Amino acid sequence: MKNLYEIGQFVETTVVAISGDTVFIDLGLKSEGFVDAADFKDENGNITVKEGDKVKVYFVGGKHEELHFTTKIAGSKIKGDNSVFENAYKNNIPVEGTVKAEIKGGFEVMLGTTRAFCPYSQMGYKQRKEPSEYVGMHLSFKISEYKNDGKNIVVSNRALLEEQASAELENLSQKYTVGMTVTGKVKSIESYGAFIDLNGFQALLPISEISRSRISNVADVLKVGQEVTAKIIKADWKHEKVSLSTKELEADPWDSVAEKFPVGTEIEAKISRVADFGVFVNLAEGIDGLVHISKLNVERNTNLKKVFNPGDEISVIVEKVDTEEKRISLSTKVSNEEENNANEYMASHKEDDDGMSYNPFAALLKK
């Protein structure tokens, strides 16, 4: 039977059985593939996988129905034969090695008894350590150069980590799609939002997407470790950026605003924000209306920020509601106190006009 896999081909599959020194994996064929159990043993010799576990392996060869896979080529088991490294180079199979020393330009890496070189730029990926910290570490590499029958071998730890990260991103991009609802925990809080951990991937919850109410400080509403349920609104996996929104899961208060605030409604409310063109008044949670400067009892070119302050109470009347554009136009309402003072003033001058409408100029002439 002709092999269905090419040497070095990457396969993600499931462990179906473990017997002695062999781990059998599901290939969807009449027979299973197998991996040496040593590939899954920890430093204490314990097998780290069990039946049902997902594993990532590479095809290294086989005859008839016996298909052999490996997680990586362990250099410690190879003595005197560099052809296996040539095969790993040609077929993009990871190899194991130990960082022996820091040398000019990078590191000396031992692949079993074979010496290889790893440049500084090819050690580590996103979170790099100090060079001295890598010495003595047992790591996995990709062979980037193989020359002179294995006398000159250049390896890269970074290339392998990038491939792994790319594969993980591909899985995440299929798991997390725009429009779906996810649950994660707050990893960190910034001035512009919070990062939410989604099984190891951090997505951004912008401050503007936390609530329909205006929020000035993220830490006032979220804490590190807090569980958050949000909706994915943007996903740029190429640049590893995903944006979330908890606001999208809240009921939209504008759906019922026309019934709550019909034209003519008189409201006592607080100013939420002052702009050059008017003041915004908070009518309800997530609902602000605008009193345009032309509707305010101020002179032209008045600096509104010197007259009004957020938190000030103001009496307003609803003039127009535009639910489609999510806008409410307001005008100021004369307060009861102002109206009473005007009435008292008019009443105190009734005698001045002999029953006629009060005329301030006539009143002055009588004095």
SEDREN-903259 format. One line per 10 residues: number of its first residue (from 1); for each residue x, y, z of N, C-alpha, C. Coordinates in steps of 0.2 Angstrom, whole numbers. Example, Ala and Ser with C-alpha at 12.3 -4.5 7.8 and 13.67 -1.06 7.14 Angstrom:
2
1 = 66:-28:39:62:-22:39:66:-16:39; 64:-11:35:68:-5:36:64:0:39
//
This chain:
367
1 = 4:-6:0:0:0:0:4:6:0; 3:11:-4:7:17:-5:5:22:1; 11:24:4:10:29:10:6:35:8; 1:37:12:-3:42:11:0:49:14; 6:48:17:9:54:20:16:55:17; 18:61:17:25:63:15:29:64:21; 36:62:20:41:62:25:41:69:28; 40:70:35:40:77:38:33:80:38; 28:77:36:21:79:36:19:80:43; 16:86:45:13:87:51:6:84:52
11 = 5:81:57:-2:78:58:-4:79:66; -10:82:66:-13:83:73:-19:77:74; -18:73:79:-22:67:79:-24:65:86; -26:59:88:-28:57:94:-25:51:96; -23:50:102:-20:44:105:-26:39:106; -25:33:103:-30:28:103:-28:22:108; -22:21:109:-20:16:114:-12:17:116; -10:14:121:-3:14:123:-2:7:126; 4:4:122:6:-2:124:13:-3:124; 16:-4:130:23:-5:131:27:2:129
21 = 31:1:124:35:7:122:32:10:116; 26:9:114:22:12:108:16:15:110; 15:21:107:9:25:107:5:24:101; -1:22:100:-4:21:94:-9:27:93; -9:30:87:-13:36:85:-18:35:80; -23:38:80:-29:37:75:-27:41:69; -27:38:63:-26:41:56:-32:40:52; -38:38:55:-44:37:51:-43:31:45; -38:27:46:-37:21:42:-39:15:45; -38:9:41:-39:3:44:-34:1:50
31 = -28:4:49:-23:3:55:-21:9:57; -19:9:64:-16:16:67:-9:17:65; -7:23:66:0:25:66:3:24:73; 10:24:73:12:23:80:18:28:81; 19:30:88:24:34:90:28:31:95; 35:32:96:38:29:101:36:32:108; 35:28:113:33:31:119:38:36:122; 44:35:120:49:39:123:48:46:121; 45:47:115:43:54:113:39:58:118; 35:54:122:30:57:127:32:57:134
41 = 38:54:135:41:54:142:44:60:145; 42:61:151:45:67:155:52:65:157; 55:70:161:62:69:164:62:63:169; 57:61:171:56:55:176:54:49:173; 54:49:166:52:43:163:45:41:162; 40:46:165:33:45:165:30:47:158; 26:43:155:22:45:149:17:50:151; 17:56:147:13:62:148:7:62:144; 5:57:140:-1:57:137:-5:50:139; -12:51:137:-16:45:139:-21:44:133
51 = -25:39:133:-30:38:127:-35:44:127; -36:46:121:-40:52:120:-37:59:119; -31:59:121:-27:65:121:-26:67:114; -26:74:112:-24:76:106:-16:77:106; -13:75:100:-6:75:99:-4:78:93; 2:81:92:5:84:86:11:80:84; 11:77:78:17:73:77:19:74:69; 25:71:67:27:71:61:29:64:58; 27:63:52:28:57:48:35:56:47; 38:50:49:45:49:47:46:43:43
61 = 41:39:41:42:34:37:38:28:39; 38:23:35:34:17:36:33:12:30; 32:6:32:31:1:26:24:-2:27; 21:-3:21:14:-6:21:9:-2:26; 7:-6:31:2:-3:36:5:0:42; 12:0:43:15:2:48:18:9:47; 14:14:50:16:21:48:19:24:55; 25:26:54:29:29:60:29:36:60; 28:39:66:27:46:68:32:48:74; 34:54:74:38:56:80:36:64:81
71 = 37:65:88:36:72:90:42:77:88; 47:74:88:54:77:86:59:72:86; 65:73:83:70:69:83:75:70:89; 75:65:93:79:66:99:87:65:98; 91:70:98:98:70:96:102:65:101; 99:65:107:103:61:112:103:54:110; 99:51:106:99:44:104:102:43:98; 105:48:95:109:47:88:116:48:89; 120:43:87:127:43:88:130:41:81; 134:45:79:139:44:73:135:44:66
81 = 129:45:66:125:45:60:121:52:59; 124:56:54:121:62:53:116:62:48; 115:57:45:110:56:39:103:58:42; 101:56:48:95:58:51:94:65:51; 99:69:52:98:77:53:97:79:46; 100:76:41:99:78:34:92:77:32; 89:71:34:82:70:33:78:75:37; 80:77:43:76:82:47:76:89:43; 82:90:40:82:97:37:78:97:31; 78:91:27:75:91:20:67:91:21
91 = 65:88:27:58:87:28:55:91:34; 59:96:36:56:101:41:54:98:47; 58:93:50:56:89:56:60:92:62; 57:94:67:60:97:73:65:92:76; 71:94:79:76:90:82:77:93:89; 79:89:94:80:91:101:88:92:102; 89:97:106:96:98:107:97:102:114; 103:102:116:105:105:122:110:111:121; 108:117:124:112:123:123:118:122:127; 124:121:124:130:119:128:134:126:130
101 = 134:131:126:138:137:128:136:143:123; 137:149:126:136:155:122:143:156:119; 143:157:112:149:158:108:148:165:104; 153:166:100:152:172:96:146:172:91; 142:177:92:136:177:87:130:173:89; 131:169:94:125:164:96:127:159:101; 125:153:100:125:148:104:128:141:101; 132:137:105:134:131:103:128:126:105; 125:122:101:120:117:102:122:110:101; 121:106:105:123:99:104:117:95:103
111 = 117:92:96:112:87:94:114:80:95; 114:78:101:117:71:103:124:73:103; 128:69:99:136:71:98:137:75:93; 132:78:89:134:82:84:133:90:86; 138:94:84:138:101:86:134:105:80; 130:110:83:126:114:78:127:121:81; 125:126:77:126:133:79:119:136:78; 117:140:84:110:144:84:112:151:85; 111:156:80:112:163:80:108:166:86; 110:171:89:106:175:94:99:176:92
121 = 98:178:85:92:181:83:87:175:82; 90:169:82:85:163:81:84:159:88; 86:162:93:84:159:100:78:162:103; 73:159:105:67:162:108:63:165:103; 57:168:105:52:171:101:50:178:104; 44:178:106:41:184:109:44:186:116; 45:181:120:48:183:127:55:180:127; 59:184:125:66:182:125:70:182:132; 74:178:134:78:178:140:85:181:139; 88:182:144:95:184:143:99:178:140
131 = 104:180:136:108:174:133:110:169:137; 113:171:143:116:166:148:111:162:151; 104:164:151:99:159:154:98:153:149; 99:154:143:98:148:138:103:142:139; 109:144:142:114:139:142:112:133:147; 112:127:145:111:121:149:103:119:147; 100:123:144:93:121:142:92:116:137; 87:112:137:86:107:132:80:109:128; 81:111:122:76:114:118:75:110:111; 69:112:108:68:110:101:70:115:96
141 = 72:112:90:75:117:85:72:114:78; 73:119:73:72:117:66:79:118:63; 81:113:59:88:114:55:87:119:49; 90:124:49:89:129:44:95:129:39; 100:126:41:106:125:36:109:118:37; 111:114:32:114:108:33:119:107:27; 126:108:29:131:108:24:137:103:26; 141:101:21:147:97:22:146:91:26; 140:87:24:139:81:27:138:82:35; 135:87:37:133:88:44:138:91:48
151 = 144:93:45:149:97:49:147:104:50; 143:107:46:140:114:47:133:113:47; 130:114:53:123:113:54:121:120:58; 116:123:55:113:129:59:106:128:61; 104:129:67:97:128:69:94:134:72; 87:133:72:83:139:74:78:137:79; 78:140:85:73:138:90:67:143:88; 68:149:86:63:154:84:58:151:79; 61:148:74:57:146:68:52:141:70; 54:136:75:49:131:77:44:135:82
161 = 46:139:86:41:143:90:36:147:86; 38:150:80:34:154:76:29:149:73; 31:143:70:27:138:67:21:136:72; 23:135:78:19:133:83:13:138:85; 16:144:85:11:150:87:7:151:81; 9:150:75:5:151:69:-1:145:69; 1:139:71:-4:134:71:-9:135:76; -7:138:82:-11:139:87:-16:145:85; -13:150:82:-18:155:79:-23:153:74; -21:148:70:-26:145:65:-31:142:69
171 = -30:138:74:-35:135:78:-39:140:82; -36:145:84:-40:150:88:-45:154:83; -42:155:77:-46:159:72:-53:155:70; -52:148:70:-58:144:69:-62:143:75; -59:144:81:-63:143:87:-67:149:89; -63:155:88:-66:162:90:-68:166:84; -74:166:82:-76:170:76:-80:176:78; -80:181:74:-84:187:75:-91:186:76; -94:189:81:-101:188:82:-103:183:88; -98:179:90:-99:174:95:-98:177:102
181 = -101:174:107:-100:176:114:-95:172:117; -91:175:121:-85:171:124:-85:173:131; -82:169:135:-81:170:142:-73:170:144; -71:175:147:-63:174:149:-62:178:156; -56:179:158:-55:183:164:-50:189:162; -51:194:166:-47:200:165:-40:199:167; -36:199:162:-28:198:163:-25:204:165; -27:210:162:-23:216:164:-28:222:163; -27:228:166:-31:234:165:-27:240:163; -29:243:157:-25:249:155:-30:255:154
191 = -27:260:153:-32:266:153:-37:266:147; -35:262:142:-39:262:136:-43:256:135; -43:252:141:-47:246:141:-44:240:145; -47:234:144:-44:228:148:-43:222:143; -38:219:145:-36:213:141:-39:207:144; -43:203:140:-46:197:143:-43:191:140; -41:186:145:-38:180:143:-43:175:140; -42:173:134:-46:167:131:-42:161:130; -41:157:135:-37:151:134:-30:152:132; -27:157:135:-20:159:133:-19:165:128
201 = -25:166:124:-24:172:120:-28:178:123; -25:184:122:-27:190:126:-31:194:120; -37:195:122:-41:200:117:-43:206:121; -43:212:117:-44:218:120:-52:220:121; -54:222:127:-60:225:128:-59:232:129; -61:236:123:-59:244:124:-64:247:129; -62:252:132:-66:256:137:-73:258:134; -73:260:127:-79:262:124:-84:256:123; -81:250:124:-86:244:123:-88:241:129; -86:243:135:-87:240:141:-95:241:143
211 = -97:247:142:-104:248:144:-107:254:140; -114:254:139:-117:259:136:-117:266:140; -116:265:146:-115:271:150:-107:274:149; -106:280:150:-100:283:149:-95:281:155; -89:278:153:-85:276:159:-78:280:158; -76:283:163:-69:287:163:-63:283:165; -65:278:170:-59:274:173:-61:266:172; -57:262:169:-59:255:168:-59:252:175; -54:254:179:-53:250:185:-59:251:190; -64:256:188:-70:257:192:-75:252:191
221 = -74:248:185:-79:243:184:-77:236:183; -70:236:182:-67:229:181:-61:228:186; -60:222:187:-54:220:191:-50:214:188; -44:214:189:-40:208:187:-42:202:190; -43:197:186:-46:190:188:-53:190:188; -57:195:186:-64:195:186:-66:191:179; -71:187:180:-74:184:174:-78:188:170; -77:188:163:-81:193:159:-84:189:153; -90:190:152:-94:187:146:-94:193:141; -92:192:135:-92:197:130:-93:194:123
231 = -94:199:118:-95:197:111:-89:199:107; -87:195:102:-82:196:98:-84:201:92; -81:207:92:-84:212:87:-79:213:81; -72:211:82:-67:212:77:-62:206:78; -59:204:73:-54:199:73:-49:200:67; -43:202:69:-38:202:64:-32:197:66; -33:191:64:-28:186:66:-21:187:63; -21:190:58:-14:191:55:-10:195:59; -13:200:63:-9:205:67:-11:203:75; -14:197:76:-16:194:82:-19:199:87
241 = -25:202:84:-29:207:87:-36:205:87; -39:205:93:-46:203:93:-49:208:98; -55:211:96:-58:216:100:-65:213:103; -66:214:109:-73:212:112:-77:217:114; -83:216:116:-88:221:118:-93:218:123; -93:220:129:-98:218:134:-105:223:133; -103:229:130:-109:233:128:-114:230:124; -111:226:119:-116:223:114:-121:218:117; -119:216:123:-123:211:126:-129:214:130; -128:220:131:-133:224:136:-139:226:131
251 = -145:226:134:-151:229:131:-150:236:129; -151:238:123:-151:244:120:-156:249:123; -154:254:127:-159:258:130:-163:262:125; -160:263:119:-163:267:114:-169:264:111; -170:258:112:-176:254:109:-182:256:112; -182:259:118:-188:261:122:-188:269:123; -183:272:121:-182:279:123:-188:284:120; -191:282:115:-197:286:112:-203:286:117; -204:280:120:-209:279:124:-208:282:131; -202:282:133:-200:284:140:-199:292:140
261 = -197:295:134:-196:302:134:-200:305:128; -206:305:128:-210:308:122:-209:316:122; -210:319:116:-209:326:115:-213:330:120; -210:335:123:-214:338:128:-212:336:135; -209:331:136:-208:328:143:-203:333:147; -205:335:153:-200:339:157:-196:335:162; -190:336:162:-186:332:166:-181:336:170; -180:334:176:-174:337:181:-168:332:180; -163:334:177:-157:329:176:-151:333:177; -145:329:177:-138:331:178:-135:332:171
271 = -130:337:171:-126:338:165:-121:332:166; -120:329:160:-115:324:160:-108:326:156; -109:331:152:-103:333:148:-105:340:145; -99:344:145:-100:351:142:-96:352:136; -99:354:131:-95:355:124:-96:362:122; -92:364:117:-92:371:115:-99:373:112; -102:368:109:-109:369:106:-115:368:110; -114:366:116:-120:364:121:-118:360:126; -123:358:130:-122:353:136:-126:347:135; -123:341:137:-126:335:136:-129:333:143
281 = -135:331:143:-139:330:149:-140:322:150; -139:319:155:-140:312:156:-147:311:158; -151:308:154:-158:307:155:-160:300:159; -156:295:157:-156:288:160:-150:285:158; -149:279:161:-143:275:160:-142:274:153; -136:277:150:-134:276:143:-138:281:138; -142:285:141:-146:290:137:-144:297:139; -141:301:134:-139:308:135:-143:312:129; -145:318:131:-148:322:127:-144:329:126; -145:332:121:-141:338:120:-145:345:120
291 = -143:350:124:-146:356:124:-141:361:120; -143:362:114:-139:366:110:-138:373:113; -132:376:112:-130:383:114:-136:388:113; -139:387:107:-144:392:105:-150:391:110; -151:386:114:-157:385:118:-155:386:125; -149:389:126:-146:390:133:-147:398:134; -149:400:140:-149:407:142:-143:410:143; -138:410:137:-132:413:138:-131:418:132; -126:422:133:-124:427:127:-120:423:122; -120:426:116:-116:423:111:-109:423:112
301 = -105:418:110:-98:417:112:-96:416:119; -101:414:123:-100:412:130:-96:406:130; -91:405:135:-88:399:136:-92:395:141; -95:390:138:-100:386:142:-97:382:148; -90:381:147:-87:377:152:-85:381:158; -86:388:157:-86:392:163:-92:393:167; -98:391:163:-104:392:166:-107:386:169; -106:380:165:-109:374:167:-104:369:169; -105:364:173:-101:359:175:-104:352:175; -101:347:174:-103:340:174:-106:339:181
311 = -112:337:182:-115:336:189:-120:341:191; -120:347:187:-125:352:189:-131:349:187; -136:351:191:-143:349:189:-146:355:184; -150:352:180:-153:357:175:-160:355:173; -165:359:172:-172:358:170:-172:358:163; -175:353:159:-175:352:152:-182:350:150; -183:351:143:-189:349:140:-187:345:134; -190:339:132:-188:335:126:-191:339:120; -187:341:115:-190:344:109:-190:339:103; -186:334:103:-185:330:97:-182:323:99
321 = -184:318:97:-181:311:98:-180:308:91; -174:306:90:-172:303:84:-168:296:86; -172:291:86:-170:284:88:-165:281:83; -166:283:77:-161:280:72:-154:283:73; -154:289:74:-147:292:75:-145:293:82; -150:290:86:-148:290:94:-147:297:96; -151:302:95:-150:309:97:-157:311:100; -156:315:105:-162:318:108:-160:326:109; -164:330:106:-163:337:107:-168:340:113; -164:344:117:-168:347:123:-167:354:123
331 = -172:357:126:-171:365:128:-172:366:135; -170:371:137:-170:373:145:-177:374:147; -179:373:153:-185:374:156:-184:379:161; -188:385:162:-188:389:167:-189:386:174; -185:386:179:-187:383:185:-193:385:189; -196:381:193:-201:384:197:-200:390:201; -194:390:204:-191:395:208:-191:402:204; -188:401:197:-188:407:193:-195:409:191; -199:404:190:-206:406:188:-210:410:193; -209:407:200:-212:410:205:-210:417:207
341 = -203:418:206:-200:425:207:-203:430:202; -204:427:196:-207:432:190:-214:434:192; -218:429:194:-225:430:196:-225:435:202; -221:434:207:-221:438:213:-219:445:211; -214:446:206:-212:452:204:-218:456:200; -221:452:196:-227:455:192:-233:457:197; -234:453:202:-239:455:206:-238:461:210; -232:462:212:-230:467:217:-230:474:213; -231:474:206:-231:480:202:-238:481:199; -243:478:201:-249:478:198:-252:485:198
351 = -251:489:204:-253:496:205:-250:501:201; -244:499:198:-240:503:194:-243:504:187; -247:500:185:-249:500:178:-257:502:177; -260:503:183:-267:505:183:-271:500:179; -269:493:181:-273:488:177:-271:486:170; -266:490:168:-263:489:161:-257:484:162; -255:482:157:-249:478:157:-243:482:159; -239:479:164:-234:482:167:-229:485:162; -227:491:162:-222:494:158:-217:497:162; -211:495:162:-206:497:167:-204:504:165
361 = -205:507:159:-203:514:158:-209:519:161; -215:516:161:-220:520:164:-219:520:171; -217:515:174:-216:514:181:-211:519:183; -206:520:179:-200:525:181:-203:532:181; -207:534:176:-210:541:175:-214:543:181; -217:538:184:-222:539:190:-218:541:196; -211:539:196:-207:540:203:-205:547:203
//
